[in-house]
Amino acid sequence: MKIVLCIKQVPDTADIKWTENNTIQREGLESIINPFDTYGLEAALRLKKENTDVEIVSITMGPPQAENVIRASLSLGVDSGFVISDRKFAGADTIATSTTLAGAIKSKISDVDLIICGQFAIDGDTAQTPAMIAQKLGYSQITYVKEILSVSDNKITVKKEVEDGIEIIESDLPCVLSMIKPDYNLSRPLINGFKYAQEAKVPYYSMEDIGLLPDSVGIKGSPTYVSKAFRPEQKQGGEKIKAESSKDAVKIIMENINV
């Protein structure tokens, strides 16, 4: 079984800068691995622990410093990974990003059974990219996945979170999963993992390497227009109500509402 793990290096949200096109300036920023992608990483690693025939390939799109998240995944037990990096990718929206990731998977990885992504990226929070990857590759997709329960006979069964509880969903493979926070703890790298990650070769692929055209990637391939980007104003703290009982507190609140 071959798993493709899509991971993203996101900027520390305390140090965001903007370009003239109102997109995030990623060059030179302190960055972290997208938290939701760590949940997908753990799901892939758990499948590998259960089945020695599982191979995990991690991929990321971004500037050269994005190599750090690939090496972080290798230190935890991922088999291999590569970076999709090209200045022409700058300013990509979710459509251009999914085009690039799907193109890289199609051109550089064969016999894919499962693609795992985080449900959201904390620098965008759109949850659109995994669905678009699934559409471009013709795969089925399951969102809000908390846990992979089983994989057998070209089918996968997962636990999916919905508004009023949990659903158990079965899908044919290949499939794209969007992961949310699981109920189990995440793995930590060991010394051997660090050594492997440091010594491993991490290839870089450009737009031409994955067979895409300039009009389909980056700003040129992004129909989304950002008219304004800003930090929300800090809200002031509310008024604290002190009362001898909850009934008295409700009375005070209602009096304030009716003013």
C-alpha positions in Angstrom: 0.0 0.0 0.0 1.3 3.4 -0.9 0.3 6.5 1.0 1.0 10.1 -0.1 1.1 12.5 2.8 0.5 16.2 1.9 2.1 18.4 4.5 2.5 22.1 4.7 4.9 24.5 6.3 2.9 27.4 7.7 4.1 30.7 9.2 4.0 31.3 12.9 0.7 33.3 13.1 2.4 35.8 15.5 4.7 37.0 12.7 2.7 37.2 9.5 3.7 39.7 6.8 1.8 40.5 3.6 2.9 40.9 0.0 1.6 43.7 -2.4 -1.0 41.1 -3.7 -2.4 40.6 -0.1 -0.9 37.1 0.1 1.2 35.9 3.0 5.0 36.6 2.6 6.6 33.2 3.4 10.2 33.9 2.7 12.3 34.3 5.8 9.4 33.7 8.3 9.6 31.4 11.3 7.5 28.4 10.2 6.0 25.3 11.8 4.3 22.2 10.4 0.6 22.7 10.0 -1.0 21.1 13.1 -3.7 19.4 11.2 -1.1 17.8 8.9 0.5 16.2 12.0 -2.8 14.4 12.6 -2.6 13.0 9.0 1.1 12.1 9.6 0.2 10.1 12.7 -2.7 8.3 10.9 -0.3 7.2 8.2 2.3 6.1 10.7 -0.2 4.0 12.6 -1.2 2.2 9.3 2.5 1.5 8.7 3.0 0.0 12.2 0.1 -2.4 11.5 1.3 -3.4 8.0 4.9 -3.6 7.0 3.9 -3.4 3.3 2.9 0.3 3.7 5.1 2.9 2.1 4.6 6.6 3.0 5.8 9.4 0.7 5.5 13.0 2.1 5.3 15.9 -0.2 5.1 19.7 0.3 4.8 22.8 -1.9 6.7 25.9 -0.9 10.0 27.8 -0.8 13.3 25.8 -0.1 12.9 26.1 3.6 9.8 23.9 3.4 12.3 21.0 3.2 12.3 21.2 7.0 8.8 19.6 7.3 9.8 16.8 4.9 12.8 16.0 7.1 10.6 16.2 10.2 8.2 13.6 8.7 11.2 11.4 7.8 12.4 11.5 11.4 9.1 10.1 12.6 9.0 7.1 10.2 8.0 8.3 6.7 9.9 6.5 4.0 10.7 9.3 1.6 9.6 12.7 0.5 10.2 15.6 -1.9 9.6 19.4 -2.2 7.7 21.1 -5.0 9.4 24.4 -5.2 9.4 27.1 -7.9 9.1 30.9 -7.8 6.3 30.5 -10.3 4.2 28.9 -7.5 4.2 32.1 -5.4 0.8 33.5 -4.5 -1.1 30.3 -5.3 -4.7 30.0 -4.1 -6.3 26.7 -3.4 -7.1 26.0 -7.0 -3.5 26.5 -8.1 -2.1 24.7 -5.1 -4.3 21.6 -5.7 -3.3 21.7 -9.4 0.4 21.7 -8.4 0.0 18.9 -5.7 -2.1 16.7 -8.0 0.3 17.2 -10.9 3.3 16.2 -8.6 1.5 13.1 -7.4 0.4 12.1 -10.9 3.9 12.6 -12.4 6.2 11.5 -9.6 4.4 8.8 -7.6 2.9 5.7 -9.1 0.3 3.3 -7.7 -1.1 5.6 -5.1 -3.7 4.0 -2.8 -4.3 6.7 -0.2 -3.7 10.5 0.0 -3.8 12.0 3.5 -4.1 15.7 4.2 -5.0 17.9 7.2 -8.6 19.1 7.3 -7.4 22.8 7.5 -4.2 24.8 7.1 -4.0 27.4 9.9 -2.8 30.1 7.5 -5.9 29.8 5.3 -8.5 27.7 7.0 -10.5 27.0 3.7 -10.4 23.2 3.8 -10.6 23.3 0.0 -7.3 21.9 -1.2 -7.8 18.2 -0.3 -11.2 18.2 -2.1 -9.7 19.7 -5.2 -6.9 17.2 -5.2 -9.5 14.4 -5.1 -11.5 16.0 -7.9 -8.4 16.5 -10.1 -7.2 12.9 -9.6 -10.7 11.3 -9.8 -10.4 9.9 -6.2 -13.2 9.6 -3.6 -12.8 11.8 -0.5 -13.8 11.7 3.2 -13.6 14.8 5.4 -13.4 15.4 9.1 -11.7 12.0 9.7 -10.7 11.3 13.3 -9.3 7.8 12.9 -8.7 5.2 10.2 -10.3 2.0 11.5 -9.2 -0.5 8.8 -7.9 -1.0 5.3 -8.6 -4.2 3.4 -9.6 -5.5 -0.1 -9.2 -2.1 -1.7 -11.5 -0.4 0.8 -11.0 1.9 3.8 -13.1 2.3 6.8 -12.8 5.5 8.9 -14.4 7.3 11.9 -15.8 10.6 10.8 -16.9 13.5 13.1 -20.2 15.1 12.3 -22.2 17.8 14.1 -24.2 15.4 16.2 -21.8 12.6 16.7 -19.7 10.1 14.9 -20.2 8.2 11.6 -18.4 5.1 10.3 -17.7 5.5 6.6 -16.4 3.0 4.1 -14.9 4.0 0.8 -13.2 2.4 -2.2 -9.5 3.1 -2.7 -7.8 5.3 -4.0 -9.2 7.9 -1.6 -8.3 11.3 -0.1 -8.7 11.8 3.6 -8.9 15.1 5.5 -7.8 14.5 9.1 -8.8 16.3 12.3 -7.5 15.9 15.8 -7.6 12.2 16.9 -8.3 10.8 20.4 -4.8 9.2 20.6 -1.4 10.8 21.3 1.0 11.8 18.5 4.4 10.0 18.0 7.7 11.6 18.8 10.9 11.0 16.8 13.7 8.7 18.1 17.4 9.1 17.7 17.5 6.7 14.7 14.8 8.7 13.1 16.7 12.0 13.4 19.8 10.3 11.9 17.8 9.0 8.9 16.2 12.4 8.4 19.5 14.2 8.4 21.1 11.8 5.9 18.2 11.3 3.5 18.1 12.9 0.1 15.2 15.2 -0.4 14.6 16.0 -4.1 13.2 19.3 -5.4 10.8 19.5 -8.4 10.0 22.6 -10.4 7.0 23.5 -12.5 8.6 22.0 -15.5 9.6 18.8 -13.7 5.9 18.0 -13.0 4.7 18.9 -16.4 2.6 22.1 -15.6 2.3 25.3 -17.5 2.8 28.9 -16.1 -0.9 29.8 -16.5 -2.0 27.0 -14.2 0.1 27.7 -11.2 0.9 30.6 -8.8 -0.8 34.0 -9.2 -1.5 33.3 -12.9 -3.4 30.1 -12.1 -5.3 31.7 -9.1 -8.7 33.2 -9.9 -9.2 34.1 -6.3 -8.7 37.8 -5.7 -7.9 39.0 -2.1 -9.2 42.6 -1.8 -7.9 43.1 1.8 -5.9 41.2 4.4 -5.7 42.4 8.0 -5.5 41.3 11.6 -8.8 41.4 13.5 -9.0 44.1 16.1 -8.4 42.9 19.7 -11.8 42.7 21.5 -12.1 44.3 24.8 -13.0 42.2 27.8 -16.7 42.0 28.7 -18.3 43.1 32.0 -18.2 40.6 34.9 -21.4 40.2 36.7 -21.3 39.4 40.4 -24.5 38.1 42.0 -25.5 36.0 45.0 -27.2 33.4 42.8 -27.6 32.4 39.1 -31.1 33.7 39.2 -30.0 37.1 40.3 -27.3 37.1 37.6 -29.8 36.3 34.9 -32.0 39.2 36.1 -29.1 41.6 35.8 -28.3 40.4 32.3 -31.9 40.8 31.2 -32.0 44.3 32.6 -28.9 45.2 30.6 -30.2 43.7 27.4 -33.5 45.6 27.7 -31.7 48.9 28.2 
